[in-house]
Amino acid sequence: MEQSRPSGVLLVTLSMIPILLTTGCFRASKVEASDADVANEIISSVFTQWKSGRTIDDLRNAKPPIYVADDFWFRGYQLKEFAVEKPAEVHGTNIRIGIKLWLVDLKGKEVTQSVHYLVTTTPAVTIAREDK
């Protein structure tokens, strides 16, 4: 009686196991918590740049990139002023910061908004307006 030979796919798969184990592919990766002090610095820098007329695309194309998700900024509202209303607090692996915005909409009307932002400082820098 003839023994069946393992197929080529099975051999390749079995030969990859040691490589995957030594490179950490089977280990769970842990996401590091963001740093509140760094988040405060990022908020100050990014909102100062918005206030000076920089765009979301400018920040995304910077080195290192900063990814911002804010509908007011995206739609072209001008930022006149901002202030921290609620200090940085850990929120999962993010930092949550309350900001008061003084804006000018596309028709020139001044608008004031209190908004919470979630800031991630690692592995990439992101700022996202928190919807309630």
Beta strands, then each sheet from edge to edge (+ up, - down):
strand 1: 66-69
strand 2: 78-91
strand 3: 94-104
strand 4: 110-120
strand 5: 125-130
sheet 1: 1+ 5+ 4- 3+ 2-
end
